[in-house]
Amino acid sequence: MDVFDEFNAEELNQLNEIKNEGMFEEEEEALIEENENSPSSSGDDSNNDKRFPVEEPIDWIHWFCKLRGNEYFVEVDDDFIKKEENLEGIKTKNYIKIILSEKNTRDYNLTKELLEELQEIREIYGFIHKRFINTPEGLGLMREKFINGIFGYCPRMLCNKQVMLPVGLSEDMRYSQVKVFCPLCQEVYKPRDIFYGYSDKKIIKFDLPDGVFFGTSFPQTFLMNFPDLDPRINAPLKYIPKLYGFRIF
């Protein structure tokens, strides 16, 4: 989200106008259909976010995880956050009340002040998230994302679109953004950028989370808990260089 530091007030207003753009086509089509069938679609919904067509309070965690760039996050259970032992060592700065709050999504307009605050809250939520995804409930939620291909597919042709898992390259903050690990070829790749759209010929995007919010050993923990999802049962195909049909040694 640091990319917004270079935008002035006018550009931030433009961003608010197009903040629903840049979605994947299949998501956008589904949301359009949902809006058309929604009772609220007949009224004045100029202030509504297309992602939340119903004007009901949406808890902060759900709203946060739906923001572009936060797709890799799962929704941490409220009870997990409320237990003090789960927050030990994390400097919360009294932001826990915000994380556990319920607020209408229309109240969240993208201002520079909100973006600066949101960056701090994102770090706090990220450290809580790292601990949560190693619990049985958190692993179950990550399993759903893995099966649905939320973390992407391996770009290696011979892996035949193997779904991947998020992984950090360091346990230190700001070392690198989250990367994706292919459990078949055992390689780590850079995921594609997630962005909103364009404003004045400039790409407006949210950066992916820091890798520390997932940890360096999450893929191994995940596969140990779900051995049925480990693709290494079948050895990965290897490219064999040949010359006129004969293997080259």
C-alpha positions, 0 to 999 in steps of 0.5 A: 500500500506504500504506492499510495504515498505518491498520490495527491487528494485529487488522485485519491478521489479518482481511486475511490471512483474506480476502486471496484475495477481491476477484478477478474472477469469471472468475479466481476460477472458474478457480482454484476449478476448478484447486484441485479438480483439484489433487492437493494439494486433498485434503489440509490446505491451510488455510495455502495461498494459493488463487493457488498451490495447489501447495506448491512454491517460487515465485520472488519476482518471480512472487509479487510480480507476482501480488499485487493492484495489480501486474497491470501489472508484467511479470516482469523476467528474472533475467539482466537484474537480475544485470547491474550496468549495468542497475542503475546509479543505482538504490539497491537497499539490498541488496534484490536478493537478495530480488528474485532469491530463491525462497521458498515463498509460504506464508512470506509473511504480510501483516504490517505489517513486511512491507508496509513493506519491500514498499513499498521493494522495490516502488520498486526493482523498479519502476525496474528494470521501467521499464528492462526494458520498453524492451528487446525481451524486455520489450516482448514481455511487455508486448505479451502483456498489451496483447493480453489487455487487462490494461491495460483498455479505452478508456471512450470509446464510439466507440473500441469497447473499444480496448485501452490502454497504461500511461503515467506523467504525470511522470518524478518519483516520487509525482507520480501513479499509472500512467494508461492511454493509448488509442492510438486517440483519443490520450487518457489515462484513470484506470484502475479501482482494484484491491482485495481486498475488504471488512473491517468495511465498509472497502475493503481495496485495493492502490494501482496502481503509480507512473506513473514505473515505466512512463515518460512515453513508453512507449506511443510506444515500444511502437507504434513497435516494433509498428506492426501494433498501432497502431489509428490506421490507421483514423481514430477515429470522431468524434461529430457533433452534429445537430439534427433530422438536420442537422449543427450548425456 
